[in-house]
Amino acid sequence: MDKRTASDQRQPPCSIVVPTRQRPRSLERCLRAIAASDYPIHQFEVIVVDDGGCGGSALDDVVRPLRGRLEIHVGKTPGLGPAGARNAGSKEASGEVLAFTDDDCLVDSGWIRTLCVAMGPSTKAAVGGRTVNGLGDNRWSAASQRIIDLVYAYYNANPAHASFLTTNNLAVPTEAFRDLGGFDEGYRTAEDRDLCRRWLRSGREMIYTPEALVYHEHALTFPEFWRQHFNYGRGAFRFRSTAAADQRLQNLVGLYESMPRFVSASADDNHNGGSHRRACLAADLALWQAANAAGFAWEAARSALIADKRKRKANFAT
């Protein structure tokens, strides 16, 4: 990968990390979208990390046709989860900027450029963009995205001082990311919340730039929606346990207070059927909270059981 020249200050070398697991067709669409970027082809590479997937010919069939259009490197990890897969990819990165997206996402053609312009020459700014649901006819995919929109509206009300960015639309200076230790691989979900917390605590900054667009094509059924947010609740328990002393991302009262305003504003955006839309939004948020609470309680009980077993084992040994 070419090094940045003095005349190319807004186009630093970038490494785009894409974790994947048994979704070759989604990965192909993701890589084709990246290949259509308006960023100079010699200024970025793509690192695909096959995390416990089947690999082999299916992955080769996806990557091979794009090698002439993209600089692609493929790595493999043994089912570490998203945090571990992203860390593995970042270790192989040669770019000054690390960008993360997922295999079920389609990046806009200006995505990389927009993130890098927002980051500017800063060596400590993490930058994230706006994610849009790419499956408008899937109720549960749309509901999941509306939840992210609510969280972003609250935590990133001041885009220049953002507090939460998701990992399917994120760019960070490579050196700063490595200095921080990357993602905590103990998380299977909520690793983005933990990274944001540690990033801000380290004195670094976060910027939200909604012009950097990613289209998320994650098809969900109701059971999958429930399981997704149940697992987020499990991650939230770990996050609360490890970040109890940090109030920057912990003050949830304001988030809950913002929900009625978000529901009303979202319904007002749709002039036809506003009351019905408001009711659907409220129901989706209630399901989200129920699934999160169930996951949180399940993980709390599981952690207590593990701690009790360890205590009994220690007592027996003495």
Secondary structure, 3 states (H helix, E strand, C coil): CCCCCCCCCCCCCEEEEEEECCCHHHHHHHHHHHHCCCCCHHHEEEEEEEECCCCHHHHHHHHHHHCCCCCEEEEEECCCCHHHHHHHHHHCCCCCEEEECCCCEEECCCHHHHHHHHHCCCCCEEEEEEEEECCCCCHHHHHHHHHHHHHHHHHCCCHHHCCCCCCCCEEEEHHHHHHHCCCCCCCCCCHHHHHHHHHHHCCCEEEEEEEEEEEECCCCCHHHHHHHHHHHHHHHHHHHHHCCCCCCCCCCHHHHHHHHHHHHHHHHHCCCCHHHHHHHHHHHHHHHHHHHHHHHHHHHHHHHHHHHHHHHHHHHHC
